[in-house]
């Protein structure tokens, strides 16, 4: 639809107000906005920390202990590591500092204040074959 501007005599195309922006929005902003809008940002970050912790464990410990140690959860700045028996718990206690350091290097927004190592053979029964 064309309208006449009264003083200039020029014809310009009148556009309705657009609901969408013409320029692109970076994907990173779109994802972080969606996570904060739905209130699941903390849960997603916790899942990423657990996944990265299990990846780092694969590099820190010997292959025969991979089925005995697993990063189980991250809640309230506490990382929980589940172990099948006391020997694997002793190994997990010895690598806590290096595990924390490497997780914080990979995910700078991760703040780990405590690492809790627990012996729970049943926590590893159903998913010990797939750590990551």
PyMOL commands that set and color helices and strands:
alter all, ss='L'
color gray80, all
select helices_A, chain A and resi 27-38+41-60+63-65+86-94+96-106+121-123
alter helices_A, ss='H'
color red, helices_A
select strands_A, chain A and resi 2-4+11-13+69-75+78-83+114-119
alter strands_A, ss='S'
color yellow, strands_A
deselect
rebuild
show_as cartoon
